[in-house]
Amino acid sequence: MLTSVALLESAGISRATLNNYIALGLLPRPEVRRQATVPGEAPVTLGYFPDWAAERIQQIQELKRSGVSMDDIKDLLSETSEPVAQIAAPPAPVLVPAPVPLVRPAADTPPAVEKRSAPGSVRASESVQVSVENIPYAAYMVNFEFQLIWLNPLAQTEFFAGNQIPERAVDRAIVPTLLDWAADLPEQEKANLFNAHLGLIKSRLPRQTFGQNLGELPDEQRSWLMGCYDKCPEPTNRIQHLADLMHPDPNVGQCKVVALSFREGVLIVYVPEKQDVDQLLNSISRRDTFIRNLLSQRLPVLTPLAVMVADLQNSVRICSELPPEDYFQLINQIWSTLDPIFREYYGAYGKHTGDGMVYYFFPQPDRNYLLNAVLCANKVRETMQSISHDWKVRKGWTNQLYMNIGLSEGEEWLGTFKTNTNFELVVLGETINIGGRLSDLARFGKVWATKGLISKLSNNERAKIRYGVERDAPEGKVFVNNSYAQVATLLSNNEPRHAKLMDIATCAVAEVLPKI
C-alpha cells in the first residue's frame, strides 16, 4: 500500500488532480488508517492506496499526452479496478464496481450496459437505512468552536486527501479547509456554504471567539468571514438546516448541505441533488442513538480538559444496610438527578462504576470549561444534601450521603473505548489519575481541586467561588481563603487510605467551597 503523500510524490501530481481522479472513478478511495509511519513515532492519520494506483496514474498521463480526453479516459478505465494491459480499446464490463466521487450523483447509464452502484453511492429510487457507518455521502462533525471532531472516509478523501489531520483540537479548525475547498465557487455559493455551518453554530459561538479562531488567515479572507458571520441569517429550524450549493467539481453539480444540530456539535452532510434528503433525515430520527454511535468513532485528539471524579462515601456500608432493591433505587436516583446538572455545565459522560463516576469538561466558545467544572461540583454537592435528606426521611436512618469530588485539569489524549453495545470516553495521562486521587482524599462531601485548575480562572471567575485550605491554629481549625497546600501536608500517617495518595504528594491543591 502507498500513502497518499508517497503517491503524490512518485506521480508528480497535485492533490487536486488526485482528488479529481478519485471523483472520476479512475482511482479507488483511499483506506484511512491511523498508525505510525516510522516505528516508535506518534501515529498519524493518512490515506493509503493500492500499489497499482501509481501505475494507473502513469497510464492516465500517457493517455492524456496521446490526446485522449478525460471523458474518454474515464469511459476506458473507470470500469476496471486495476491498470489494464491493453488500452487500445475499452474493456468489456466487469463485475467489480468502480469507486465513485463522494457526493457525486449516480451517472446516467447507457442503455446497452447496466452499471452497478458503486460502494458509497445511492440511487434516488433506493431505500437505505443510514447509520453512522454507512452514510453514503461526505459527512463530518464540528464542535461549537468550528473544530473537527469526526469525519467519515468519504469526507477524509474529499477534504483532506493527502493531508494529516492535526493532533490538537485547536489546530482542527475547519475554516481554512473549507476556504481552500470552495476557492473556485462564486461568492454567493461560498456564503451559502458557511451559512450552512454558522446558522446552527452562531448561537453558541460569539463573534469575538469566531474571530480568534480564524488563526493566521489573510486580512481579506478574515474580513469576508466576519462579514459572513454578521450577515448569516438565523435559521427557522434550530435542529436542522438545509442550504443549496453548487459543488466545486462540475461533474457533481448541485447538492444540498444538510446541517444537523446536537448538544455536542453540528453534523454536516453533503447530499447530491438527485438523492432524497428526507431519507437521510428519517434515518437519523433516533437522535440519541445516532449521536452516541457517532461519538464512539470520534477522532482521538490532544485537547485541554478538566476532569471530575466523584465517589459515594461509604458505599459498601450503605449497600450492606439496604435491601438490594433500595440500594439500586438510591444509586439510580443519584445519577438521574445529577445528570441534568452535568448537562447544564456541559459535562461529558465518561464512566460510571455504580457508586462512582467520571465526567469531562471541554473548552466551550461561550464559557470557561474550568469554571463549568467547579460550579458543577458545587451544584452536585448541594444536590446530594437534598437527596440525603430525602433518604433520611424515607428510611428513618442517620446516614448522611456524601459525594466526594476531585477536580484536575491538563492537556491529554481523548478517545473512546467501545463495545458492541456502548462506548466510554477515555482520557490518557495523569490528569484523570490526579482527579481520582483527589476524590480519594476528599471526605464528607468535600471538593478538592488542583492549583493549576484554579489559577487558570480569571480574577472575575475566581470571585464566583471560595477556595482555600483549613489550617490548625491555637483557637482550632481555621479556613485560610485563597491559599493552597501540598497533598503531603494534608495526609495522616495513621490513615491507611492515605498511602495510595503519596504519588501526588507534591501536588498543590485547595478545597472548593460554595460562595458565601
C-alpha positions in Angstrom: 0.0 0.0 0.0 1.1 3.6 -0.8 0.4 6.6 1.4 -1.3 9.5 -0.3 1.9 11.5 0.3 4.1 8.9 -1.4 1.7 8.5 -4.3 1.7 12.3 -4.9 5.5 12.4 -4.8 6.0 9.4 -7.1 3.4 10.5 -9.6 4.3 14.2 -9.6 0.7 15.4 -9.5 -1.2 17.8 -7.2 -3.7 16.8 -4.5 -6.4 18.5 -6.6 -5.6 16.2 -9.5 -5.5 13.1 -7.3 -9.0 14.1 -5.9 -10.2 14.6 -9.4 -9.1 11.1 -10.4 -10.9 9.6 -7.4 -14.0 11.6 -8.2 -14.0 10.3 -11.8 -13.8 6.7 -10.5 -10.3 6.2 -12.0 -8.8 5.6 -8.6 -10.3 4.0 -5.5 -11.0 6.0 -2.4 -8.0 5.7 0.0 -8.2 3.4 3.0 -7.9 5.7 6.0 -5.6 4.4 8.7 -4.1 5.9 11.9 -0.7 4.4 12.5 3.0 5.4 12.9 4.8 5.8 9.6 8.1 5.2 11.4 8.3 2.7 14.3 8.4 4.5 17.6 6.9 7.7 16.4 3.4 9.1 17.2 0.6 7.7 15.0 -0.8 9.9 12.2 -3.9 9.7 10.1 -3.2 9.1 6.4 -4.9 7.7 3.3 -3.5 4.5 1.7 -3.8 3.5 -1.9 -3.1 0.1 -3.5 0.3 -0.3 -5.1 -1.2 -0.3 -8.6 -2.5 3.3 -8.2 0.9 4.7 -9.2 0.7 2.7 -12.5 -2.8 3.8 -13.1 -1.8 7.5 -12.8 1.0 6.9 -15.2 -1.4 5.2 -17.6 -3.8 8.2 -17.4 -1.0 10.6 -18.1 0.2 8.7 -21.1 -3.4 8.7 -22.5 -3.6 12.5 -21.9 -0.3 13.0 -23.7 -1.7 11.0 -26.6 -4.6 13.5 -26.9 -7.3 11.3 -25.3 -9.9 13.4 -23.5 -10.7 12.8 -19.8 -14.2 11.7 -20.7 -12.8 9.0 -23.0 -10.2 8.1 -20.4 -13.0 7.7 -17.8 -15.0 5.5 -20.1 -11.9 3.5 -20.9 -10.6 2.9 -17.4 -13.3 3.5 -14.8 -14.8 0.1 -15.0 -11.5 -1.6 -14.1 -10.2 -1.9 -10.5 -6.5 -2.2 -11.7 -4.5 -1.0 -14.7 -5.2 -2.9 -17.9 -2.5 -4.4 -20.0 -4.0 -3.2 -23.3 -5.6 0.2 -23.7 -6.3 0.3 -27.4 -10.0 -0.5 -26.9 -12.3 -0.1 -24.0 -12.5 -3.3 -21.8 -15.7 -5.2 -21.5 -17.8 -4.5 -18.4 -16.6 -6.3 -15.4 -18.3 -7.3 -12.1 -16.1 -5.3 -9.8 -17.8 -1.9 -9.1 -15.8 1.2 -9.7 -15.3 3.8 -7.0 -17.4 7.0 -7.3 -17.0 10.6 -6.1 -18.0 11.3 -2.5 -21.1 13.4 -3.2 -21.5 12.8 -6.9 -25.0 11.8 -8.2 -25.3 8.5 -9.9 -24.2 8.8 -13.5 -26.7 8.2 -16.4 -26.3 4.7 -17.6 -26.1 3.9 -21.3 -29.0 1.5 -22.2 -26.6 -1.1 -23.6 -24.7 -1.7 -20.4 -26.2 -1.7 -16.9 -23.7 -0.4 -14.4 -23.7 -1.5 -10.8 -24.0 1.0 -8.0 -20.5 1.6 -6.5 -19.8 1.5 -2.8 -20.8 4.7 -1.2 -23.3 5.7 -3.9 -27.1 5.7 -3.5 -29.6 5.9 -6.3 -32.6 8.1 -5.8 -35.0 5.2 -6.1 -33.2 3.1 -3.5 -34.3 2.9 0.2 -31.3 2.8 2.5 -31.3 2.8 6.3 -28.5 5.2 7.1 -26.2 4.6 10.1 -23.0 6.3 11.1 -21.1 3.5 9.5 -22.7 3.8 6.1 -23.6 7.5 5.5 -23.3 7.4 1.7 -22.1 11.0 1.3 -19.2 13.1 2.6 -20.0 13.9 6.3 -18.2 15.4 9.2 -19.0 16.9 12.6 -17.7 20.1 14.1 -18.0 21.4 17.7 -19.3 24.9 18.5 -15.8 26.3 18.0 -15.8 25.1 14.4 -13.2 22.4 15.2 -13.4 18.9 13.5 -14.4 16.1 15.9 -15.5 13.4 13.5 -15.5 12.6 9.7 -16.2 9.6 7.6 -13.8 8.2 5.0 -15.7 10.0 2.2 -15.1 13.4 3.8 -11.5 12.3 4.5 -10.9 11.9 0.8 -12.9 14.9 -0.3 -11.4 17.5 2.1 -8.2 16.1 3.5 -6.8 13.7 0.8 -3.0 13.6 1.3 -3.2 15.8 4.5 -2.6 14.7 8.0 -5.4 15.7 10.4 -3.7 17.7 13.2 -3.5 16.2 16.7 -4.5 19.2 18.8 -8.1 20.3 18.9 -7.1 24.0 18.5 -5.5 23.1 15.1 -8.5 21.3 13.8 -10.4 24.4 12.8 -12.4 23.6 9.6 -12.5 27.1 8.2 -9.2 27.1 6.3 -10.1 23.7 4.8 -13.5 25.0 3.6 -11.9 28.1 2.2 -9.5 26.1 0.2 -12.1 23.6 -0.9 -14.5 26.3 -2.1 -11.9 28.6 -3.6 -13.4 28.4 -7.1 -17.0 28.9 -6.0 -18.9 32.2 -6.7 -19.1 34.5 -3.7 -22.8 33.7 -3.1 -22.2 29.9 -3.2 -19.3 30.3 -0.8 -21.5 32.3 1.5 -24.2 29.6 1.3 -21.5 27.0 2.4 -20.5 29.0 5.5 -24.1 30.0 6.3 -25.0 26.3 6.4 -22.3 25.8 9.2 -22.8 29.1 11.0 -26.6 29.0 11.1 -26.7 26.4 13.8 -23.4 27.3 15.5 -23.7 31.1 15.8 -26.0 31.0 18.8 -23.1 29.3 20.8 -20.2 31.0 19.0 -19.7 34.7 20.0 -18.3 36.9 17.3 -15.1 37.6 19.2 -14.5 33.9 19.7 -15.1 33.2 16.0 -12.6 35.9 15.1 -10.0 34.5 17.4 -10.4 31.0 15.9 -9.6 32.2 12.4 -5.9 31.9 13.1 -3.4 33.4 10.6 -5.8 33.9 7.7 -5.1 36.8 5.3 -6.9 40.1 6.2 -9.1 39.8 3.1 -10.4 36.3 4.0 -10.7 37.3 7.7 -12.8 40.3 6.7 -15.0 38.3 4.4 -15.6 35.6 7.0 -16.5 38.2 9.7 -18.9 39.8 7.3 -20.4 36.3 6.6 -20.8 35.8 10.3 -22.6 39.2 10.7 -24.9 38.6 7.7 -25.7 34.9 8.4 -29.5 34.6 8.9 -31.0 32.9 11.9 -32.3 29.5 10.7 -36.0 28.9 11.2 -35.3 25.4 12.5 -32.8 25.2 15.3 -32.4 21.4 14.9 -31.7 21.2 11.2 -30.8 23.5 8.3 -30.6 22.9 4.6 -28.7 25.0 2.1 -28.3 24.6 -1.7 -24.7 24.6 -3.0 -23.0 24.2 -6.4 -20.3 21.7 -5.8 -16.8 22.9 -6.9 -16.5 19.8 -9.0 -18.7 20.4 -12.1 -19.2 16.7 -12.5 -21.1 16.7 -9.2 -23.3 19.7 -9.8 -25.9 20.9 -7.4 -26.1 19.4 -3.9 -27.6 20.2 -0.5 -25.6 20.9 2.6 -27.5 19.3 5.5 -26.7 20.7 8.9 -28.0 18.8 12.0 -27.5 20.2 15.5 -26.7 18.1 18.5 -25.6 19.1 22.0 -22.1 18.0 21.1 -21.8 19.9 17.8 -23.2 20.2 14.3 -23.2 17.3 11.8 -22.6 18.4 8.1 -23.6 16.1 5.2 -23.3 16.9 1.5 -26.2 15.3 -0.3 -26.4 15.3 -4.1 -29.4 17.0 -5.6 -30.7 13.8 -7.1 -30.8 12.0 -3.8 -33.6 12.0 -1.2 -32.7 14.3 1.7 -35.7 13.1 3.7 -34.4 9.6 3.5 -31.3 10.7 5.3 -33.2 12.8 7.9 -35.6 10.0 8.7 -32.7 7.6 9.2 -31.2 10.0 11.8 -34.5 10.5 13.6 -33.3 8.4 16.6 -31.0 11.2 17.5 -29.7 9.9 20.8 -28.7 6.5 19.3 -27.2 8.2 16.3 -25.1 10.7 18.1 -23.8 8.1 20.6 -22.7 5.9 17.7 -21.1 8.8 16.0 -19.2 9.9 19.1 -18.0 6.4 19.7 -16.0 6.9 16.5 -14.7 10.4 17.2 -11.1 11.2 16.2 -8.5 10.8 19.0 -7.5 14.3 19.9 -5.0 16.1 22.1 -7.2 18.5 24.0 -7.2 20.7 27.1 -9.9 19.5 29.6 -11.0 19.3 33.2 -11.8 16.0 34.8 -14.2 15.4 37.6 -14.0 12.2 39.6 -16.7 11.6 42.2 -17.3 8.7 44.6 -20.1 7.9 47.0 -18.6 7.8 50.5 -19.2 4.5 52.5 -21.0 2.9 49.5 -20.0 -0.6 50.7 -21.6 0.0 54.1 -24.7 1.6 52.7 -25.1 -1.3 50.3 -24.9 -3.7 53.2 -27.6 -1.8 55.2 -30.1 -1.6 52.4 -32.2 -4.3 50.6 -30.9 -4.7 47.0 -33.9 -3.0 45.5 -33.5 0.0 47.8 -29.8 0.3 47.0 -30.3 0.2 43.3 -33.1 2.7 43.6 -30.8 5.0 45.6 -28.0 4.8 43.0 -30.4 5.3 40.1 -31.9 8.3 41.8 -28.5 9.9 42.4 -27.4 9.6 38.8 -30.7 10.5 37.2 -30.8 13.6 39.5 -27.2 14.6 38.8 -27.3 14.0 35.0 -29.2 17.3 34.2 -26.6 19.2 36.3 -23.7 17.8 34.2 -25.6 18.7 31.0 -26.2 22.2 32.3 -22.5 22.7 32.7 -21.5 20.8 29.5 -20.0 17.8 31.3 -19.4 14.9 29.0 -20.1 11.4 30.4 -17.0 9.3 30.8 -17.6 6.4 33.1 -20.0 5.1 35.8 -18.9 2.4 38.2 -22.1 2.1 40.2 -21.2 4.3 43.2 -18.6 6.4 41.3 -18.3 8.3 38.1 -16.0 10.3 35.8 -17.1 13.4 33.8 -15.0 15.5 31.4 -15.3 19.2 30.7 -14.0 20.5 27.3 -13.4 24.1 26.1 -16.6 25.9 25.1 -16.9 29.0 22.9 -19.1 30.9 25.2 -17.9 29.9 28.7 -14.9 28.7 30.6 -14.9 24.9 30.9 -12.7 25.1 34.1 -15.3 27.3 35.8 -18.0 24.9 34.5 -16.3 22.0 36.3 -16.0 23.9 39.6 -19.6 25.3 39.5 -20.9 21.8 38.6 -19.1 20.2 41.5 -20.6 22.7 43.9 -24.1 22.1 42.5 -23.5 18.3 42.8 -22.6 18.8 46.5 -25.8 20.9 47.1 -28.0 18.4 45.3 -26.5 15.5 47.3 -27.6 17.2 50.5 -31.2 17.2 49.3 -31.0 13.5 48.2 -29.5 12.6 51.6 -32.4 14.4 53.4 -35.0 12.6 51.4 -33.5 9.2 52.2 -33.2 10.1 55.9 -36.9 10.7 56.0 -37.7 7.6 53.8 -35.5 5.1 55.8 -35.5 6.8 59.2 -31.7 6.3 59.3 -28.9 8.6 60.4 -26.7 8.0 57.4 -25.5 11.2 55.6 -24.9 10.7 51.9 -21.7 12.4 50.6 -20.3 12.6 47.1 -16.5 13.1 47.4 -15.1 15.0 44.4 -11.7 15.6 42.8 -11.1 18.1 40.1 -8.0 18.4 37.9 -7.0 19.9 34.5 -4.5 19.3 31.8 -3.9 18.6 28.1 -4.4 14.9 27.4 -5.3 12.5 24.6 -9.1 11.9 24.4 -10.5 8.8 22.6 -13.2 6.1 23.0 -13.3 2.6 24.2 -16.3 0.8 22.7 -18.1 -2.5 23.0 -20.9 -3.9 20.9 -23.5 -2.0 22.9 -21.8 1.0 24.5 -18.8 3.3 24.5 -16.9 5.3 27.0 -14.9 8.5 26.6 -11.3 7.7 27.8 -8.6 10.2 28.8 -5.0 9.0 28.8 -2.5 10.6 31.1 -2.0 12.0 34.6 -5.0 14.4 34.7 -7.5 11.7 35.4 -5.2 9.9 37.8 -4.8 13.1 39.9 -8.6 13.7 39.8 -9.1 10.1 41.1 -6.6 10.6 43.9 -8.2 13.9 45.0 -11.5 12.1 45.1 -9.9 9.6 47.5 -8.5 12.5 49.6 -11.9 14.2 49.9 -14.2 13.2 52.8 -17.7 14.2 53.9 -18.6 15.7 50.5 -15.6 17.9 50.1 -14.4 19.2 46.7 -10.7 19.3 46.1 -9.2 21.0 43.0 -5.6 21.4 41.8 -3.9 24.7 41.9 -3.4 24.5 38.2 -7.1 24.5 37.6 -8.0 27.3 40.0 -5.1 29.5 38.9 -6.2 29.4 35.3 -9.5 31.0 36.2 -9.7 34.8 35.7 -10.0 37.1 38.7 -13.7 37.6 38.0 -14.2 33.9 37.7 -12.4 33.1 41.0 -14.6 35.7 42.6 -17.5 33.4 41.9 -16.1 30.7 44.1 -14.5 30.3 47.5 -11.3 28.2 47.8 -8.5 27.6 50.3 -7.2 25.2 52.9 -8.2 24.5 56.5 -5.2 25.1 58.9 -4.6 24.3 62.5 -4.5 27.3 64.8 -4.4 27.9 68.6 -8.1 28.6 68.5 -8.8 25.5 66.5 -9.3 24.9 62.7 -9.2 28.0 60.6 -10.1 28.1 56.9 -7.5 30.2 55.1 -9.0 31.7 51.9 -7.2 31.9 48.6 -4.4 29.5 49.6 -3.1 26.1 48.6 -1.3 23.2 50.2 0.7 20.3 49.0 -1.2 17.0 49.4 1.6 15.6 51.6 0.9 18.2 54.3 -2.8 17.0 54.4 -2.1 13.3 54.9 -2.0 11.4 58.1 0.4 8.5 58.8 -2.4 6.9 60.8 -4.8 6.8 58.0 -4.3 3.6 55.8 -6.2 5.0 52.8 -3.6 7.8 52.6 -0.9 5.5 51.5 -2.1 5.5 47.9 -2.1 9.3 47.8 1.7 9.5 48.0 2.1 9.5 44.2 0.5 13.0 44.2 2.2 14.1 47.5 3.8 17.3 45.9 0.6 18.4 44.0 -0.7 21.7 45.2 -4.4 21.7 45.9 -7.2 23.7 47.5 -10.7 22.9 48.9 -13.5 24.5 46.9 -16.5 25.8 48.9 -19.8 27.4 47.9 -19.6 31.2 47.7 -20.9 32.7 50.9 
